[in-house]
Amino acid sequence: MIATGANNVKLLFGTLFITAFSLTASKISRSNDLEATPGKSHFISAARSVAEDTSFLVKAIKFHQQQVMLADIADKKLTDTSLKRIASQIRVDHQTALGELFKLYKSTGSTSGSDLEKRWNDSLIADRTNDLSKEEKKVSDMAGVQFTNRWIGIVLREYDHIIPEFQSALHTSMNEKLRNATSVALTNIKENRKELNNWRSGNQAAR
């Protein structure tokens, strides 16, 4: 009886110890989960930011490609010397921006993601069939004042569409090089937009 009672006491203390240990372990586990959550959340947030940077990068590359294309058309069809100078500057600015963005795009940090995502982005950049193709055909069939007015209208419209996205990227991008490239491009876009507006206003006033 004494031996049995002793065993019962041992069993009781053993059970209490195991229970206490389990509760402590559970608390530690929950505490660790809570501590790990911010890190996990930060990782998810960082991954999302990289994806957003890549999406913007692809969109910016497409935009600059379109502007180079429009400038190429303008170079063949514009006759006004001052406007041809503006179109030439537009081409140089966007061609330079393309060079910087392609460097970023090819870097590992800017395009982290699955092979499928990279192939998809590559195809978007390489596909020129939808790059203002309808607009290109329209302006290519025009000449003189009609072409000039249409071309300026398209460039200004595309600028107005992209400026808010460039401004947003300056505040949300995690990639410093992308922010710097965007800042330079945005400055040039605003300057080119101003020059085109001034040229159009001056020529309309002269008529």
PyMOL commands that set and color helices and strands:
alter all, ss='L'
color gray80, all
select helices_A, chain A and resi 2-77+81-106+108-110+115-126+133-140+144-172+176-206
alter helices_A, ss='H'
color red, helices_A
deselect
rebuild
show_as cartoon
